[in-house]
Amino acid sequence: MFSVQTYQSRRSTLQKQVSSGVLLFLGNIENPINFEHNTYPFRQDSTFLYYFGIPAPYLAAIIDIDNDKTIIFGNELSIDDIVWTGQQESLKDKSLKCGVQETRPFAQLASYLQQAKKSDRTIHYLPPYQSSNKLLLGELLQVNPKEINPSVPFIKAVVAQRSIKENQEIAEIEKALAVSTEMHLLAMRTAQVSIQERHIAAAIQHYAYDHNCNFAYPPIVTVHGEILHNAYQQNFLKEGDMILNDSGAETAMGYAADLTRTFPVSGRFTTRQRDLYNVVLKAFEGARERLKPGVQFKDVHLLSARHLVEGLVDVGLMKGDPEEAVQAHAHTLFFQCGLGHMMGLDVHDMEDLGEQYVGYTEQEPKDTSTFGLKSLRLGRELQTGFVLTVEPGIYIIPELIDRWKKENKLSQFINYDLLESYRDFGGIRIEDNFLITNDGFRLLGPELIKSVEDIENYRTNHVQ
């Protein structure tokens, strides 16, 4: 946990942003895998962590703005609990570490909220993403779970606060990145012909665990990098393959890292792989240099897309004017997703609160219908203190090519004849994490090799 003062200050700031009522925070539960007592690893709700810092299940908290009161609701261990888990730190002691003096049994939460409702006071709550909390909210507020209506003022206040990272948060993110950088170098050393993708995933997971970290998200370790969220890890590596490794660690305090590198199994890129890798690298570098306060991230995304088109024109896969091609969204045959997203306590930070509040604003709404832009999670104006990813890529998806080619879609920009010979190419992504500073940006964590020459040299010198 951070200091007592950290959590007190965060709650005090939040309390000033919502004029009246009760702010309700629901922690997470231990979710069963296949029966009640066989559970997935527990992960506390990130907003609960941000304001209270307690990584324990079956908790809730309220900030009663009208009465200037903060209470954590939960249950102390019974003797039956102690028999199975051993003696643990009491809820009271945990609460004191985040500056909350008052604790009450969980069963009293409902009556507290009902009393507030009877007094015509507003109960503010955030969008629940776990089914258990959707049902719990229905019970607590005595409404149909389908009629749950989260508080927009509460959401906006949390987003505004969590978006600007404190120095101690940056330090935690950089801890995650230090571990993640070594994970990626280990992946480069581990990858060899005839092993399976899962062996690489297992090696980097072992490294993360050895350094008191979990994965921030299920890793994408695949020879099929064109599948954006590929979870399959049973393919055997062979000569000519590229490995796309999208993986990041999460510290014990819940802060994430998110890195991607793509490298050749054989140790050296083929000519085509090298050419397209350098196209992605140029798009990455062009986007990175545009990062600063006041810049619309949507504009950075489109700039990166233009760099991708320019490179694809040079190799012959696209044609025509790059600016016109981007305006027509022709680049989305190769780059279907967004350039990046916010990052912090969640690898896609605060996405549970709604992209329309986190990545966009009412003045800068998201385009939810245009292919490509509808997958851009962050489009708003950048501010000092934001932490975000930059991750351009090229993804050759045969099914998408077939559909576009059948329609002769945007053929003035696409060289479909040459593209046919790239059908089995795969995908390339390069991703780093950045802090927006007063006058630009700062790369977070140790710099992980990314040039063709550095990757090939590293593979040559570290793989037997």
C-alpha positions in Angstrom: 0.0 0.0 0.0 0.9 3.6 -0.4 0.9 5.9 2.7 -2.2 6.6 4.8 -2.0 10.2 3.6 -2.2 9.1 -0.1 -5.5 7.4 0.3 -6.9 10.2 2.6 -5.9 12.8 0.0 -7.4 10.9 -2.9 -10.7 10.5 -1.1 -10.7 14.1 0.0 -10.2 15.3 -3.6 -12.9 13.0 -4.9 -15.4 14.1 -2.2 -15.0 17.7 -3.3 -15.9 16.8 -6.9 -19.4 15.3 -6.1 -21.6 17.7 -4.4 -23.8 15.5 -2.2 -25.0 12.0 -1.5 -23.2 8.7 -0.8 -20.4 7.4 -2.9 -20.5 3.6 -3.0 -17.4 1.4 -3.8 -17.9 -2.3 -4.4 -14.8 -4.5 -4.1 -14.5 -7.8 -6.0 -15.2 -11.3 -4.8 -13.3 -14.5 -5.3 -14.9 -15.9 -8.5 -15.3 -19.7 -8.8 -13.7 -21.6 -11.7 -15.9 -24.7 -11.5 -17.2 -24.9 -7.9 -17.4 -22.4 -5.1 -14.2 -23.1 -3.3 -12.0 -23.5 -6.4 -11.5 -19.9 -7.4 -9.6 -17.8 -9.9 -6.7 -15.8 -8.5 -8.3 -12.8 -6.8 -7.9 -9.3 -8.2 -9.3 -6.3 -6.4 -11.4 -3.7 -8.3 -9.0 -1.0 -9.4 -11.0 1.9 -8.2 -11.4 0.3 -4.8 -7.6 -0.1 -4.8 -7.0 3.5 -5.8 -9.1 4.9 -2.9 -8.6 2.3 -0.2 -5.7 0.1 -1.2 -6.9 -3.1 0.3 -6.5 -6.2 -1.9 -8.9 -8.4 -0.1 -12.3 -9.9 -1.3 -15.8 -9.3 -0.1 -15.4 -5.6 0.9 -17.4 -2.5 0.2 -17.0 1.1 1.2 -18.9 4.3 1.3 -18.0 8.0 1.4 -21.0 9.8 2.9 -20.5 13.3 1.6 -23.3 14.9 3.5 -22.1 13.5 6.9 -18.4 13.6 6.1 -18.0 10.0 7.0 -16.1 7.1 5.4 -16.9 3.5 6.3 -15.5 0.1 5.1 -17.9 -2.8 5.2 -16.6 -6.3 5.6 -16.4 -9.2 7.9 -13.7 -10.1 10.4 -12.5 -13.7 10.2 -14.5 -16.3 12.0 -12.9 -19.3 13.7 -13.9 -21.4 10.8 -12.1 -19.0 8.4 -9.0 -19.2 10.6 -9.0 -23.0 10.6 -8.7 -23.0 6.8 -6.6 -19.9 6.1 -4.8 -19.2 9.3 -4.9 -15.9 11.3 -4.8 -12.9 9.0 -4.6 -9.2 9.5 -7.9 -7.8 10.8 -10.1 -5.7 8.6 -9.8 -3.0 11.2 -6.0 -2.9 10.9 -6.2 -3.0 7.1 -8.6 -0.1 7.2 -6.4 2.0 9.5 -3.6 1.7 6.9 -5.7 3.6 4.4 -6.9 6.1 7.0 -10.4 4.8 7.6 -11.3 4.6 11.2 -14.8 3.0 11.0 -15.6 -0.5 9.9 -18.9 -2.3 10.0 -20.1 -5.9 9.2 -20.9 -6.3 5.5 -24.6 -7.1 6.3 -25.1 -3.5 7.6 -24.4 -2.0 4.2 -27.9 -2.5 2.8 -29.6 -0.9 5.8 -27.2 2.1 5.6 -28.0 2.6 1.9 -31.7 2.2 2.4 -31.7 4.8 5.2 -29.9 7.2 2.9 -32.5 6.5 0.1 -35.3 7.2 2.5 -33.8 10.5 3.2 -33.9 11.3 -0.5 -30.1 11.2 -0.8 -28.4 10.1 -4.0 -26.5 6.8 -4.0 -23.6 7.2 -6.5 -22.1 4.1 -7.9 -19.8 3.0 -10.8 -20.6 0.6 -13.6 -20.3 -3.0 -12.3 -18.5 -5.4 -14.5 -18.7 -8.5 -12.4 -22.0 -10.3 -12.4 -21.9 -10.7 -8.6 -21.8 -6.9 -8.2 -24.6 -6.4 -10.6 -26.8 -8.7 -8.5 -25.5 -7.1 -5.3 -26.4 -3.6 -6.5 -29.9 -4.8 -7.3 -30.2 -6.2 -3.8 -28.7 -3.1 -2.1 -30.7 -0.6 -4.0 -33.8 -2.8 -4.3 -34.0 -2.4 -8.1 -33.9 -4.8 -11.0 -30.2 -5.3 -12.0 -31.2 -4.5 -15.6 -32.2 -1.0 -14.3 -28.9 -0.1 -12.8 -28.0 3.4 -13.6 -24.4 4.4 -12.7 -23.6 7.9 -11.6 -22.1 10.0 -14.4 -20.7 12.7 -12.0 -19.0 9.9 -10.0 -17.6 8.3 -13.1 -16.2 11.7 -14.4 -14.7 12.6 -11.0 -12.9 9.2 -10.8 -11.7 9.4 -14.4 -10.4 12.9 -13.9 -8.4 11.9 -10.8 -7.1 8.5 -11.9 -6.1 9.8 -15.4 -3.3 12.0 -13.9 -0.7 9.7 -12.5 1.1 10.5 -9.3 4.9 10.1 -9.1 4.5 7.1 -6.9 2.2 5.5 -9.4 4.8 6.2 -12.2 7.4 4.4 -10.0 5.1 1.4 -9.7 4.4 1.3 -13.5 8.2 1.4 -14.1 8.7 -1.5 -11.7 6.2 -3.4 -13.9 8.1 -2.3 -17.0 11.5 -3.3 -15.6 10.2 -6.9 -15.1 8.3 -6.8 -18.5 11.5 -5.7 -20.4 13.3 -8.7 -19.0 10.4 -11.0 -19.9 10.6 -9.9 -23.5 14.4 -10.4 -23.7 13.8 -13.9 -22.1 11.3 -14.6 -24.8 13.8 -13.7 -27.5 16.4 -16.0 -25.9 13.9 -18.9 -25.5 12.3 -19.0 -28.9 13.8 -21.7 -31.1 12.6 -23.9 -33.9 10.4 -26.9 -32.8 9.3 -25.6 -29.4 5.7 -24.5 -28.9 4.5 -20.9 -28.2 3.4 -22.1 -24.8 7.0 -22.7 -23.7 7.8 -19.1 -24.2 4.7 -18.0 -22.3 5.6 -20.3 -19.5 9.1 -19.0 -19.3 8.1 -15.4 -19.0 5.4 -16.2 -16.5 8.0 -17.9 -14.4 10.1 -14.8 -14.6 7.2 -12.5 -13.6 6.3 -14.7 -10.6 10.0 -14.9 -9.5 9.9 -11.1 -9.3 6.6 -10.8 -7.3 4.5 -9.9 -10.3 1.5 -11.4 -12.1 0.6 -11.0 -15.8 -1.3 -7.8 -16.3 -3.3 -9.6 -18.9 -3.2 -13.0 -20.7 -0.1 -12.8 -22.9 -0.3 -13.0 -26.7 2.6 -15.2 -27.7 2.0 -16.4 -31.2 3.4 -17.1 -34.7 0.0 -15.8 -35.9 0.4 -12.1 -35.0 -2.3 -11.2 -37.5 -4.9 -12.5 -34.9 -5.1 -9.4 -32.7 -6.0 -11.2 -29.4 -4.7 -14.7 -30.2 -4.9 -16.9 -27.1 -3.8 -20.1 -28.8 -0.3 -21.2 -27.9 0.1 -24.7 -29.2 1.8 -23.9 -32.6 5.3 -25.2 -33.1 7.9 -22.6 -34.1 9.5 -23.2 -37.5 12.0 -21.5 -39.7 10.6 -18.3 -41.4 8.1 -17.6 -38.6 7.9 -14.4 -36.6 6.9 -14.4 -33.0 4.6 -11.6 -31.8 4.9 -11.3 -28.0 2.4 -8.9 -26.3 2.9 -9.3 -22.6 3.3 -7.2 -19.5 3.7 -7.7 -15.8 1.5 -6.3 -13.0 3.1 -5.4 -9.7 1.8 -6.5 -6.3 0.1 -3.2 -6.0 -1.8 -3.7 -9.3 0.0 -1.4 -11.7 0.5 -2.7 -15.2 3.0 -2.7 -18.1 2.1 -3.5 -21.7 4.9 -4.2 -24.2 4.9 -5.8 -27.6 7.8 -7.0 -29.7 7.9 -9.0 -32.9 11.0 -11.0 -33.9 12.1 -13.8 -36.2 12.3 -17.4 -34.9 15.4 -18.0 -37.1 17.3 -15.1 -35.7 17.2 -13.0 -38.9 14.3 -11.3 -40.6 13.5 -12.3 -44.2 13.6 -9.4 -46.7 9.8 -9.0 -46.6 9.7 -9.2 -42.8 12.4 -6.6 -42.5 10.7 -4.3 -45.0 7.3 -4.4 -43.2 8.9 -4.3 -39.8 10.6 -1.1 -40.7 7.4 0.3 -41.9 5.8 -0.3 -38.5 8.9 1.1 -36.7 8.7 4.3 -38.7 5.0 4.6 -37.9 5.9 4.0 -34.2 8.6 6.6 -34.2 6.5 9.2 -36.0 3.6 8.7 -33.5 6.0 8.9 -30.5 7.4 12.2 -31.6 3.9 13.8 -31.7 3.1 13.0 -28.1 2.7 16.1 -26.0 -0.1 17.9 -24.0 -2.8 19.5 -26.1 -2.5 17.0 -29.0 -5.5 14.9 -30.0 -4.5 11.3 -29.8 -6.9 10.5 -32.6 -4.7 12.8 -34.8 -1.6 10.8 -33.7 -3.4 7.6 -34.6 -4.2 9.0 -38.1 -0.6 10.3 -38.5 0.7 6.8 -37.7 -1.7 5.3 -40.2 -0.3 7.7 -42.9 3.2 6.6 -42.1 2.0 3.0 -42.5 0.5 3.7 -45.9 3.6 5.5 -47.1 5.7 2.5 -46.2 3.2 0.1 -47.8 3.2 2.1 -51.0 7.0 1.9 -51.0 6.8 -1.9 -50.8 4.0 -2.1 -53.4 1.1 -3.3 -51.3 -0.7 0.0 -51.5 -0.8 2.7 -54.1 -2.1 6.3 -54.6 -1.9 9.3 -52.4 -1.3 8.2 -48.7 -3.4 11.1 -47.3 -6.3 10.2 -49.5 -5.9 6.5 -48.6 -6.1 7.3 -44.9 -9.1 9.6 -45.4 -10.8 6.6 -47.2 -9.7 4.3 -44.4 -7.9 2.0 -46.8 -5.2 1.5 -44.3 -7.6 -0.5 -42.1 -7.0 -3.5 -44.4 -3.6 -3.7 -42.7 -4.2 -1.8 -39.4 -7.6 -2.6 -38.0 -7.2 -1.5 -34.4 -6.3 1.7 -32.5 -2.9 3.1 -31.9 -3.0 3.0 -28.1 -4.9 3.3 -24.8 -4.6 4.6 -21.3 -2.7 2.5 -18.8 -2.3 2.4 -15.0 -4.0 0.2 -12.4 -5.7 -1.5 -15.4 -3.8 -2.4 -18.5 -6.6 -0.7 -20.4 -7.0 1.9 -17.7 -10.6 2.5 -16.4 -12.2 0.8 -19.4 -14.8 -0.5 -17.0 -16.0 3.1 -16.4 -16.7 3.6 -20.1 -14.5 4.6 -23.1 -16.8 7.6 -23.7 -15.5 9.1 -20.4 -11.9 7.7 -20.3 -10.7 7.9 -23.9 -13.1 10.6 -25.2 -15.2 13.5 -24.0 -18.6 14.9 -24.8 -16.9 17.5 -27.0 -14.8 14.8 -28.7 -17.0 11.7 -29.0 -15.9 8.4 -30.3 -16.6 7.2 -33.8 -18.4 4.0 -33.1 -19.3 3.0 -36.7 -16.1 3.4 -38.8 -14.0 0.3 -39.2 -10.7 1.0 -37.5 -11.7 4.1 -35.6 -14.4 2.2 -33.7 -11.5 0.2 -32.2 -9.5 3.3 -31.1 -9.8 3.3 -27.3 -8.2 6.7 -26.9 -8.9 9.8 -29.0 -9.0 12.7 -26.6 -6.6 15.6 -26.1 -3.5 14.5 -24.2 -2.8 16.0 -20.8 0.3 16.1 -18.6 0.3 13.0 -16.4 -1.4 10.6 -18.8 0.2 7.2 -19.2 -0.5 5.5 -22.5 0.6 3.0 -25.0 1.7 3.5 -28.6 1.4 0.3 -30.7 1.1 0.5 -34.5 1.0 -2.7 -36.4 0.5 -4.4 -39.7 -1.8 -7.4 -39.8 -2.3 -9.5 -42.9 -5.7 -11.2 -42.3 -6.6 -13.6 -45.2 -10.3 -13.5 -44.4 -10.4 -9.7 -44.5 -8.4 -9.6 -47.7 -10.9 -12.1 -49.3 -13.8 -10.0 -48.3 -12.4 -6.7 -49.5 -11.1 -8.3 -52.8 -14.5 -9.8 -53.5 -16.0 -6.4 -53.2 -13.1 -4.8 -55.1 -13.1 -2.4 -52.1 -10.8 0.6 -52.4 -8.9 -1.0 -55.2 -7.5 2.4 -56.2 -5.3 2.1 -53.0 -4.8 -1.7 -52.6 -2.5 -3.8 -54.8 -4.5 -7.0 -54.4 -2.4 -9.0 -56.9 0.8 -8.5 -54.9 -1.1 -8.9 -51.6 -2.0 -12.5 -52.5 1.6 -13.5 -52.1 1.6 -12.1 -48.5 -1.5 -14.1 -47.3 0.6 -16.1 -44.9 2.8 -13.3 -43.7 1.3 -12.9 -40.2 1.4 -9.7 -38.2 3.8 -7.2 -36.7 3.3 -4.9 -33.7 5.7 -2.7 -31.7 4.5 -1.2 -28.4 6.0 0.9 -25.7 4.5 2.9 -22.8 4.8 6.7 -22.3 4.2 9.4 -19.8 2.9 12.7 -21.1 5.1 15.5 -19.6 4.8 19.2 -19.5 6.6 19.7 -22.8 6.4 16.3 -24.5 6.7 12.7 -23.4 9.0 10.3 -21.5 9.5 6.6 -22.3 8.7 4.6 -19.2 10.8 1.8 -18.0 14.1 0.5 -19.5 14.3 0.9 -23.3 13.6 -2.5 -24.9 15.4 -3.2 -28.2 13.3 -2.6 -31.2 15.4 -2.0 -34.4 15.9 -4.8 -36.8 19.7 -4.7 -36.2 19.4 -4.8 -32.4 17.0 -7.7 -32.4 19.0 -9.7 -34.9 22.2 -9.0 -33.0 20.6 -10.0 -29.7 19.2 -13.2 -31.1 22.6 -14.1 -32.7 24.5 -13.5 -29.4 22.0 -15.1 -27.0 20.4 -18.1 -28.7 22.4 -21.3 -29.0 
